[in-house]
């Protein structure tokens, strides 16, 4: 694999010129199309690798995406409150979800976050299992890019468990 090509390491440039490539359809696609792609890829990964390994791969992909999202759309120089406000605005603008901070310890950076209308799961049938492993990685990647420290993020409530928001516990690694 060549470094920096579509078959190599991901780059934001691989997303292409969407204005040029989609002059009629624009930048936004239906949630149905996104979920069709995400859940079929995950299903194949689970079949080939098992659930635990598949979740790890999906989480790592989310982490990479979160780091890139932060680099391109957020200011890592902003104070924490300003950064969170930017993140909330960017997630809403990109129609990923509506972020709310339920609890935050600014000294330790331990927090509880919720995402309403989550792109990954809002409206799914109740299965009793959390499904937003991509989001876990995405949030961890954003926070790592912002702070320079690694984070452990796990979903504790999900639409698929009967809740109406996704709730994530966030802790810096080693805490």
N, C-alpha and C positions, 0 to 999 in steps of 0.2 A: 504494500500500500504506500502510495506517495503521501507525504505529510502535506496537509493544507489543501488537498483536493477533495472532491465529493466522496471519494472512496477512502479517504484518510481521516485525520482528526477534524472534528467539526469546527467550522468558522461561521460567524454571523453572515458573512458574504455568501455562504452556500444557500441562504434563503432567497437570493436573487433580487431582481428589480421587480417588485410586485406591481408597481404602477405601470411599467412597460408590459409585463406579462399578463396582467388581468385588467385591461382597460375598461372592460364592460362589466365584469363580475366584482371587481374591487378586492379589498383586503380581507373581507370577512366571509367565513364559510359557516354553514349551519353546524350547531352542536352535534347533530346526528352524524354528519360526515366525520367530525373529529372523533366521536366515540366509536364509530364503526372501525376506524383505523386503529385507535388505541386498544380497544378490547379484543379485536382479532389478533393483533400482534401479541398482546399479553397471553391470549389463549394458546397460541402456537408456542410461545416461550414456556408456558406452564407444561404443555404436553411434552416438549423436548427436554426441559431442564428440571422440572418439578417446581412446585409453588415457591418454596423458599428462595431458590436460585433465580427464578423468574422475577420475583419481587425485588431482589437485589439488583438485577440488571435494569429494571424499570426505574428503581429509585436512583441508581447511578446516572441514568439518562436524564432524569428530572434534575439532579444535582448539576450536571453540565449545563442544562438549559437555564437553570436558575442563575448560575454564575454569569453566563452570557447575557441574560436578561438584565441583570444588575449592571454589568459593564456598559451596556448600550442605552438603558432607559432611566437609570437612577444615578444620583450623585453619591459616591462613596465618601465625599468630603463633608457631607451634611451632618449636622448634629442628629442624635438619635430620633428625637421627635419629628424633626423635619424629614429625615429619611423615611420614617414610618408613614408620614403623610404622602410623600412621593410614591411610596410603594402602594398605598391604598389607591391613589389616583391612577397609577399605571395599571394595576390589576383590573380596575373598573373600566378604564379606557380600552384595554385589550379584551375586555369581556371574559376575563378568566374567573372572576368572582369578586365578592364584596368582603374585604378584609376588616376585621375588628380585633382590637387588642383587648382581651378580657383581663389579663394580668401581666405585669411586667416589672421585673426587678432590674433597674438600670445598672446596678453594680455587678450583678452576676450574669445578666442577660438571659436569665431563665424567664420564660413567658408562656402564656396560653393564648393562642390565636384561634379565631374562628373565621371560616370562609363560608358566606352564604351564597346561594346560587352558583355553587362550585361547578366549573366546567366539566369536571370528571364524573360527578355522581348525582347532582341534584335531579330528583325525579326517578331515580332507579328504584326497582322493587326492593323491598326489605329482604335481605338474605341473612342478617345477623352478623355479617363480617364487614370490617372496614375495607375499602377498596382503593383509597387515594394514595397509594405508595409513590406514584409519580410526584404528587404534590409534596409528600414528605421530602423527597430529594430536592425538589424545586425550591422549597422554603429554605432548606439547609444550604443550598448553593447560593442563594441570594444573601443570606446572613453571613456565610463564609466570605463571600466577595466583599461585603461591606466591612466586616470586622477583622478579617485575616485569620480568624479562628474557626475550627471545625465545630459543627453542631450535630446533635442527635435530635431528630424530629420524628415523632410518632403520632399518628392519628388515633385519637381515643374515642371520638364520636363521629358518625358518618350518616348520610342520608340512608345508606344501605343497612345501617343498624337501627333505623327508626328515628333518627334525629333529623332536624331540619336545617342544620348547619354542620360543616365539618369542623371538628375541634382538634387542635394539634398542641401537644406538649413539646416545648422547645427547651433544650438545655445544651450549653456548650459541652463538648466532649471533655471528660475528665472531671465534671462537676457532679 
